Amino acid sequence: MTHLGRCACGDVRFRLEQAPFAVHCCHCRSCQRETGSAFALNGLIEAESITVIAGEPERVETPSESGKGQSIFRCPSCRVAMWSHYGGMGDKAGFVRIGTLDDPDAFQPDLHIFTRSKQPWVVLSDDMPAFEVYYSQKQYDDLFGKARAARYRTLRGL
C-alpha cells in the first residue's frame, strides 16, 4: 500500500512505497524550533521507499539535537519540510513529517522521544511508551514488533 504526500503549495509531491517502520513523536528543542510547535511527528522509513513524483525538493543542512546534523528536504517554493535524514542513519532512512501526508491520520505515533524537553503543558498518557531521550536497540521488538524491528535493524546495520 502506498501513501501520498506533498508540501503546502503542492509543487513537490511524493509517495511512500510502504508504511513507516516506526513513528516518533519527538519533543526535542530542535523539532520544536523547526516546526514552531510542541513536537514533530516523524515516520521512519527506508529512503529508497520515498519516491518524488512531482517537483524537486531542496536539501537543506541544519543542526540536530544529537549534534550529528540533519538534511531536511523542503519545497523550494513554500519551504515546507517534508522529510529529513538524520546523522545516525544518514541517507539510508527518511524521517517523514506525518502531517505532510495526504492522509495524516494513517499513522499514529508508536512512542514519545526527548520528553526531557517536552512542553510542560503537554500531558502524556501511560498507554504509549515515552523516553527522556531515546530508546535502546534492545527494545525494538517490544516497541515495533518483529517485522518492523527487522527493517529498523537493517538500516542501523545491526
matplotlib code that plots the C-alpha trace (Angstrom):
import matplotlib.pyplot as plt

x = [0.0, 1.4, 0.7, 0.9, 2.2, 3.0, 4.2, 1.7, 1.7, 1.7, 4.8, 6.5, 4.6, 5.9, 4.8, 5.7, 6.1, 5.4, 4.3, 6.9, 8.5, 8.3, 6.6, 8.2, 6.5, 9.7, 9.7, 13.4, 14.1, 15.2, 11.9, 10.0, 12.0, 11.8, 8.0, 7.1, 5.1, 5.5, 6.7, 7.2, 5.6, 8.1, 7.6, 10.8, 11.1, 13.8, 14.9, 14.5, 10.8, 10.3, 9.6, 9.3, 6.5, 6.4, 8.8, 12.3, 12.8, 15.7, 18.1, 18.9, 21.6, 20.7, 21.9, 20.2, 19.7, 22.2, 24.9, 25.3, 23.1, 20.3, 19.4, 15.9, 14.1, 11.9, 9.8, 11.8, 8.6, 6.7, 9.7, 7.7, 9.8, 8.6, 11.3, 14.8, 17.8, 19.4, 23.1, 22.5, 21.3, 22.2, 20.8, 19.5, 16.4, 13.9, 12.0, 8.8, 6.7, 3.4, 1.5, 2.6, 0.8, -2.5, -3.9, -2.1, -4.4, -2.9, -0.1, -0.3, 2.9, 4.4, 6.2, 7.4, 11.1, 13.1, 10.5, 13.0, 12.4, 8.6, 6.5, 5.1, 1.5, 1.8, 0.3, 1.5, -0.8, 0.5, -0.6, 2.3, 6.0, 7.9, 11.7, 13.6, 16.0, 15.9, 15.3, 17.7, 18.0, 17.2, 13.7, 12.9, 10.9, 8.8, 8.2, 7.6, 7.0, 9.4, 8.8, 9.1, 12.0, 13.9, 13.6, 15.0, 17.9, 18.8, 19.1, 21.1, 23.4, 22.7]
y = [0.0, 3.4, 6.8, 10.1, 13.4, 16.9, 20.3, 23.1, 24.6, 21.2, 21.9, 18.8, 15.6, 12.3, 8.7, 6.3, 2.9, 1.2, 2.2, 3.6, 1.0, 3.4, 6.7, 9.0, 11.9, 13.9, 16.6, 17.8, 21.5, 21.3, 19.8, 22.4, 25.2, 23.8, 23.1, 26.1, 23.6, 21.4, 18.4, 16.8, 13.5, 11.6, 8.3, 6.4, 4.7, 3.4, 6.3, 4.2, 3.9, 7.7, 8.4, 12.0, 12.1, 15.9, 18.8, 18.7, 19.1, 21.2, 19.6, 21.9, 21.1, 22.0, 21.1, 18.5, 17.5, 14.7, 17.0, 14.9, 17.3, 16.6, 17.1, 18.5, 18.1, 21.2, 22.6, 25.3, 27.4, 27.2, 25.9, 23.2, 20.4, 17.0, 14.6, 14.5, 12.3, 12.4, 11.7, 8.3, 6.5, 9.2, 8.9, 5.3, 6.4, 9.1, 10.7, 11.8, 14.5, 12.7, 15.9, 16.2, 13.0, 13.4, 11.2, 12.3, 10.1, 7.0, 6.6, 7.3, 7.6, 4.5, 6.4, 9.7, 10.7, 13.5, 14.0, 15.7, 18.9, 18.4, 21.4, 21.3, 21.7, 18.5, 15.6, 12.2, 9.1, 6.0, 3.8, 4.9, 4.5, 7.6, 8.2, 11.1, 10.9, 7.8, 4.1, 1.2, -1.2, -4.0, -2.6, -2.6, -5.9, -4.8, -1.3, -2.1, -5.9, -8.3, -7.3, -3.6, -4.0, -6.1, -3.2, -0.8, -3.1, -3.5, 0.3, 0.6, -2.2, -4.4]
z = [0.0, -0.9, 0.8, -1.0, 0.5, -0.5, 0.5, 1.3, -2.2, -4.0, -6.1, -4.6, -4.3, -3.0, -2.4, 0.4, -1.2, 2.2, 5.7, 8.1, 10.4, 13.4, 14.2, 16.7, 18.5, 19.1, 21.8, 21.3, 21.2, 17.6, 16.4, 18.4, 16.8, 13.3, 13.4, 15.6, 17.7, 20.7, 18.8, 15.4, 14.2, 12.1, 10.3, 9.9, 6.5, 4.2, 2.0, -1.1, -0.3, -0.7, -4.4, -5.6, -8.1, -8.8, -8.3, -6.9, -3.1, -1.9, 0.6, 3.5, 6.1, 9.7, 13.2, 15.3, 18.9, 18.5, 17.3, 14.1, 12.0, 9.6, 6.0, 5.6, 2.3, 1.7, -1.1, -2.8, -3.2, 0.1, 2.2, 3.9, 5.3, 4.1, 5.4, 6.9, 7.0, 10.5, 11.3, 12.9, 9.8, 7.2, 3.8, 4.4, 6.3, 5.8, 8.7, 7.0, 8.6, 9.0, 8.7, 5.0, 4.0, 2.2, 5.0, 8.1, 10.2, 8.6, 11.2, 14.9, 17.0, 18.5, 21.2, 22.5, 22.5, 24.1, 26.7, 28.9, 26.9, 26.2, 26.9, 30.5, 29.3, 27.1, 29.1, 28.0, 28.6, 30.2, 27.2, 25.0, 25.7, 26.5, 26.7, 28.2, 25.3, 23.0, 23.3, 23.1, 20.1, 22.6, 22.8, 19.0, 19.0, 22.0, 20.6, 16.9, 16.5, 14.9, 11.2, 11.7, 14.1, 11.5, 9.0, 11.6, 12.4, 8.7, 8.3, 11.5, 10.3, 13.3]

ax = plt.figure().add_subplot(projection="3d")
ax.plot(x, y, z, "-o")
ax.set_aspect("equal")
plt.show()
